[in-house]
Amino acid sequence: MFGVTILGNNSALPAYDRHPTAQLITLNEQLFLIDCGEGTQMQISRYRIRHSKIGHIFISHLHGDHYFGLIGLITSMGLLGREHPLNLFGPAELLQIINLQLEVAHTILPFSLIFHPLEKEGLILDHPKFSVSCFETKHRIPCWGFLISEKKNPRKIIREKVLEYGIPAAFYDQLKTGKDYINKNGELIQNELVTKANLPNRSYAFCADTVYTESIAEKVQNANLLYHETTYLKNLEERAAARYHSTTIQAASFARKANAKKLLIGHFSSKYEKLDEFLSETKEAFENTELAIEGVSYRIQYEI
């Protein structure tokens, strides 16, 4: 399973039962939280997500609608007896804020909070089964986007074939990397006889708050699912630029530049009660678009 569940899809002000930005990424057994706006832990409870399973939190920037829910979530984890470490990635100043909040409340967490400051673009998390990199967006203050990518072996075992050729399980990992097998009689078993091509790696790109900037598109090329903010409809392009945000048409243009397979739009301004026009405007320029709706999980699909 590789997918994203929307916990908050609004911009600065909660409105119309929409909440500030927060997204939960599920990648097999891993749970990641991207941003943690006000009310995030209530949304986690509402959608029956086991926050004890969240191992990594990524904060894009230090505007309140992207992290004001963080201290509440962290302290609740402590109150509920969490003991295993929590990895937190964000702007360097975030650690000072968290430490101050804990200090004035005389709170000692029962688990290790491991902080990773975001200081430059590039790889920030490397795991045998996935990787996470960050990139700068163009906002009023330093702001980071994130790219989460699967890692798969190039080949997949055909179980009946490896049994037929008597290949021991201890060699399976090498088969998955494309190696041939030589049996005890010295016979060469070609890899293609016992494996098949694996499915390609998938990726999810989270483009945090940003004015429209095509140069960022090269950082998220060919993403299977791309999230891009659409704070305003297309008729407010000047307002969007002045506030370092983007419009529907700009998000669509960005998705085309990035060669994204699918576009997810969110971070809607509280001036809008209905969201239908966001979808119709964006789909005019990029057909494979969906609204980021709270409580909905979007699977990150293989390219067809």
C-alpha positions, 0 to 999 in steps of 0.5 A: 500500500502506498497512498496519502490520506488528507487530514487537512486541506485548508489554508491559514484559517479553518473554515467550512469544516476544513482544517489546516494542512496535514497529510498522512502517507502510508508506505507499506508498514511505514506511516509519515506525517507531512505538516501538522496544522491545528487540529491534526491530532483530532483528525487522526482520532476522527479517522482512527489512525494509530498515531503510535505507528507514525515514525517520521514527521516532516514540517514544510515551514513555520507558518502556523497553519503547517505546524501549530498542531505539532506540540499537541500531537507530540505531548499526547504521544507521550501521555499515551505511553509512547516509548519508541523514537520519533523522527522530526524533520523541519526548519532548524528554528523548529527545535527551539520552539518545541524545546521552549514549549516543553520547558515552560510546561515542565514536560519530559517526553518518555520517548526520544524526539530525534530532530533533523534540521532541513538545511539544504536540498537533497536526500534526508532519509535513506531506507532499504525500501524507500527514500525521502528528499527535500527541495526548496519552494518559493514562499515568504519564509524558507519552505520545503517540499518533499519527495517520497520514493519507493525502492524495489529490486529490479526482479521479482521471483517466480515461486514455482520456478525457483522451486522447480530449479531447486534454488535455495531461499538464501539466494533469493535476494541475489536473484531479485537483483538480477544475478544468475544461479549456479547449482551444485552440479555447475549448471547455470540457471539464468535469472530470466528463467526464475524471475520477472521484471518487478513493477516500477518504483512509485513516488509522491511529491508534496509541493508545499506553499509556493508562488508559481515557479517552474524551476521546482518542477525538475525536482519532482519529475515523473511523480506518480502523484503530485500535490500542489497548492491551489490557494486561489482560483485563476482570477486572483493570480495577482493576489496569489503572487503577492502572497506567494501562493498559486492558482488552479491554472498554475498548479496544472501548468506545474504538473505538466512541466513535471510530467506528473501522472496525477495531480492532487490540489489543496490548501484552499483559501477560506474565502471559498466555501465550495470547491467545485470550481477549483476542480473544473478550472484545474482539469481544463489544463490538466485532466487527471486532477483530484481535489484533496478532500479530508478523510479521503485516501488517494492510492499512488498508482503505477503508471499505465 
